[in-house]
Amino acid sequence: MFMSAEAWGLFLVACLMLNIAPGPDLIFILSRTIAQGRKFGFAASLGVCSGAMVHVMAAALGVSAILATSATAFMLVKYIGAVYLIWLGIKGLISRDSLLPIKGRKRPGSTLWAVYRQGVLVDVLNPKAALFFMAFLPQFIPHDGSLSAHQILFDTILLGLIVIAVGLAVEAIYILLAAPLGAYLRSNRAVSRWIDRTVGGLLIGLGAKIALTE
């Protein structure tokens, strides 16, 4: 795919700025990192990026346009995502087992695979993420008729992969910075319970924010 050096620079800077800005995905990743450790943070990050890949493919195939033009489809995805986040938050609030492993004891049912799946769903069920990729990626693809449909499809996927790669790098930095804090908190049972409640409250808040999205 051909773009000028200036266009590539603008694209990469935009990718960096958009990934640095905190949102539901990043907050979810940081909450898993602090609550369960570095490995779980990376599992959450990989899950979120896998979900983002679903949006990239949808944008490339034009499926995301349905969300932009159908209020019913948008509201359906929005409320499913909101309910899922609120459900995760309520689990954190009422769970008798701390999310933080105390003295080597792991929370029952909390596995890397489970956190990965949660990350996928958190991103897939965020309609704003779908609309972002649909609106952002085409800005850097020529629409003068010089590209075939196959080339446009390939270029859209390529740009989406770059956005996701930048996101992985940014999230890795956040995870590595947050992991020591999580290690410290895991040594204090009282603090760990407070973190459980805070994480639960954040997820409920994120769910409510998505539910109120126009």
N, C-alpha and C positions, 0 to 999 in steps of 0.2 A: 504494500500500500504506500502511495506517495503522499507525503506532506512536507511542507517546507520546514526548515529548522525552527522558524518562529512559531509555526503551528504546533510542532512537537513540544517545544518549550512551554507554550501556553497550556497544552493538554496535560503535561506532566505536573506542572505547578497546580493546575486545577485539581488533578487527582490527589495530590498531596494535601491540599487545603481541605478538600471534601472528606478525606479519610481522617484527618486530625480532629475535625469538629466532632464533639461527642454526640452520640445518638443512641437509640435503643440497642443496636448491635454492640457498640463499644462498651456501653454500660453493662450489658449482659456478660461480655468477655471479662471485664474487670471484676465483676461480682463473683464469677466462677474462680478467677485467679486468687482473689483475696480469701474466698471462703474455702477453696479446696486445693489450691496450689498451682504451681507453674504448669504441670502436665495437663491439668483440667482447663487452664486458661487457653493453652494451645489447642486442645480438643474443641473448645467453644469457638475459637477463631477459625479453625478449619471447617467447622460446621456452618458458621456464618458465611464464610467464603463459598462453600458449596451451595448454600442457598442463593448467594449472589449470582452464581453461575446459572442457576435456573432463570433468574431475571434477565441475564444477558441473552440467553437463548431465546427467551420469550420476546425480548426487544428485537432481536435479529429476525425473528419469524413474524413479528408484527402482532403477537398475541397481547402484548402489553397495551396495545391501542384499545383493547376492549375495556380495560380499567379506566382509561382516560375518557372514553365516550359513553360508558354504561354506568350510571349512578348505582344501579342495583348490584352489578358485579363488584364495583369499588367498595360499597358498603358491606357486602357479604365477606370479602376478604378482610376488610378492616375489622369487623366485629369478631370474626374467628380469631384473628391475630391478637386482638385486645383481650378476649376471653382466655386465650392460652397463656398470655403473660400474667394476667391476674390470677389464674389458677396456679402458676408456678410461684407467684408471690405469696398466695395464701398457704401453700404447702410449706414455705419457709417460715411463715409466721406461726403456724400451729404445730409444726413438727416437734416431737419430743427429743429427737436425735439431732444434735448439732450438725450443721453443714461442715464444720471444721473438724478434721480428724484429730482427736485428743489422744496423745500418747500412742500413736500408731493405729488407733481404732478408726476404721472407715465407716462412714454412714451407710447403712444398708441400702442397696439398690442404686447407689451413686457410683457409676462407672464412667470411664472415659467415653465409651460408646453412647451411653445415655446422654452425657453432656453434649457430645457431637450432634446427636439427633435433635436435642433442644436448640442448639445453635442454628441448625438447618431450618427448623420450623420458625424460629424467631425472625429470621430474615425472609423466608418465603412468604410468611403471613403478614409482612409489612408492605402494604400497598404503595407507600411512599417510595420504597426502594425500587419497586417495579416502574413507577412513573419517572424516577430519577434516571434510570438507565435508558428508558425510552426517549427522554427529553435531552439527555446529555450526550450520548454517543453519536447521534446523527449530526450534531453540530460540527463534527470533525470529518465528515464524509462528504465528498463532492456530490452535488445533486444537479449537475449540468448535463446529465445523460451520457457522460464519458465512461461510466462504469456499468458493467452488466449486473443483473440481479444476484448472480452467484458471487461476484466480487464484492458487492455491497454487503452480502451476508457474511462473507469471510472477514471483511474489514471491521464490521460491527463486533463480531466475536473476538477478533484480535484486540481491539480497543478495550472491550470488556475485560478480557484476560489481564490486560495491563493495569486497569483500574483495580482489579482484585489482587494482583501481585503487589501493587503499592499498598493496598489495604493490609495484606499479610505482613509486610515489612513494618508498617506503622503499628499494627496491633502487637507484633512481637516486641517492639520497644516498650509499649505500655505494659505488657505482661511481665517482662524482665524487671521493670521498675516496681511493679506492684507485688511481685512474688515475695521479696524480703519482708514487706509489711504483713503479708499473709502468714509467713513463717513465724513472725513475732506474735501475731494475734493467736495463732494456734496453741501457743504455750499458756494461754490464759483462758480458762473455761468460762469465766464470767463474761469476759470480753467477747468470746466466741458466740455466746448466746445473743449478745447485743448485736453482733454482726449479722447473725441469722435474721433477726427482726428488721435490721436496716436493709439488707438485701431483699427481703420479702416486700418491704414497703416500696423500695425502688421499682421492683418489677410490677407491683400493682399500679404505681404512678405512671410507669411507661405504658401499661395497658390502657389506663384511663386516657393518657395523652393521645394514643393511637385512635381510641374510640371517638375522641372529639375532633379528629382530623376531618377537615372539610374536603 
